[in-house]
Amino acid sequence: STPVPRLLLSDALLRDGQAQQARDQLEKLLAAEPDFVPALFALAEVERKLEKPAAADRRLDRVRSLFPDYWKLRQASASAKP
């Protein structure tokens, strides 16, 4: 089975303001697919929404170690610049 449906569900939950439920879905997904980069990145976004910047930074570090050229990392870096 593919992890994509759970990833899409978590995205919909986050857009609906249900950050904790999105986090729960992503954690379940990552329990089965611990190196699934899109889910790791999404979880970092959720953790930022939940005001857990240290946890978000750890997730982003993991994304960088697995896939340093992941396009969303470049996009996030560009939006973080003043």
JOURKA-V593785 format. One record per residue. N is the residue number from 1. PHI is phi in whole degrees, -180 to 180 (NA if undefined). NEAR is the number of other C-alpha atoms within 12 Angstrom. D_FIRST is the distance of its C-alpha to the first C-alpha in whole Angstrom. Layout:
n=N phi=PHI near=NEAR d_first=D_FIRST
n=N phi=PHI near=NEAR d_first=D_FIRST
//
This chain:
n=1 phi=NA near=8 d_first=0
n=2 phi=-97 near=11 d_first=4
n=3 phi=-82 near=25 d_first=7
n=4 phi=-61 near=20 d_first=9
n=5 phi=-57 near=15 d_first=10
n=6 phi=-67 near=28 d_first=11
n=7 phi=-63 near=31 d_first=13
n=8 phi=-65 near=20 d_first=14
n=9 phi=-62 near=25 d_first=15
n=10 phi=-63 near=35 d_first=17
n=11 phi=-63 near=29 d_first=19
n=12 phi=-64 near=21 d_first=20
n=13 phi=-63 near=22 d_first=21
n=14 phi=-64 near=27 d_first=23
n=15 phi=-64 near=18 d_first=25
n=16 phi=-87 near=13 d_first=26
n=17 phi=84 near=16 d_first=27
n=18 phi=-105 near=19 d_first=25
n=19 phi=-62 near=28 d_first=25
n=20 phi=-65 near=25 d_first=24
n=21 phi=-66 near=25 d_first=21
n=22 phi=-62 near=32 d_first=20
n=23 phi=-61 near=36 d_first=20
n=24 phi=-60 near=25 d_first=19
n=25 phi=-63 near=31 d_first=15
n=26 phi=-67 near=41 d_first=15
n=27 phi=-65 near=29 d_first=17
n=28 phi=-64 near=22 d_first=14
n=29 phi=-62 near=30 d_first=11
n=30 phi=-71 near=26 d_first=14
n=31 phi=-64 near=15 d_first=14
n=32 phi=-89 near=16 d_first=11
n=33 phi=-132 near=20 d_first=11
n=34 phi=-64 near=21 d_first=15
n=35 phi=-108 near=22 d_first=15
n=36 phi=-78 near=28 d_first=13
n=37 phi=-55 near=32 d_first=17
n=38 phi=-59 near=33 d_first=16
n=39 phi=-72 near=38 d_first=15
n=40 phi=-62 near=41 d_first=18
n=41 phi=-65 near=42 d_first=20
n=42 phi=-62 near=41 d_first=20
n=43 phi=-66 near=41 d_first=20
n=44 phi=-61 near=35 d_first=24
n=45 phi=-63 near=34 d_first=24
n=46 phi=-63 near=36 d_first=24
n=47 phi=-64 near=29 d_first=26
n=48 phi=-64 near=23 d_first=29
n=49 phi=-62 near=21 d_first=29
n=50 phi=-86 near=21 d_first=29
n=51 phi=59 near=15 d_first=32
n=52 phi=-125 near=19 d_first=30
n=53 phi=-63 near=17 d_first=31
n=54 phi=-65 near=15 d_first=31
n=55 phi=-65 near=22 d_first=28
n=56 phi=-62 near=24 d_first=27
n=57 phi=-63 near=23 d_first=29
n=58 phi=-63 near=20 d_first=27
n=59 phi=-64 near=33 d_first=24
n=60 phi=-65 near=33 d_first=25
n=61 phi=-62 near=20 d_first=27
n=62 phi=-65 near=25 d_first=24
n=63 phi=-59 near=29 d_first=22
n=64 phi=-61 near=24 d_first=25
n=65 phi=-71 near=17 d_first=25
n=66 phi=-82 near=19 d_first=22
n=67 phi=-150 near=20 d_first=22
n=68 phi=-60 near=16 d_first=26
n=69 phi=-98 near=14 d_first=26
n=70 phi=-57 near=22 d_first=23
n=71 phi=-60 near=16 d_first=25
n=72 phi=-71 near=23 d_first=24
n=73 phi=-65 near=29 d_first=26
n=74 phi=-63 near=18 d_first=29
n=75 phi=-63 near=13 d_first=29
n=76 phi=-66 near=16 d_first=29
n=77 phi=-66 near=15 d_first=32
n=78 phi=-66 near=11 d_first=34
n=79 phi=-76 near=10 d_first=34
n=80 phi=-83 near=9 d_first=35
n=81 phi=-75 near=8 d_first=38
n=82 phi=-68 near=5 d_first=41
//
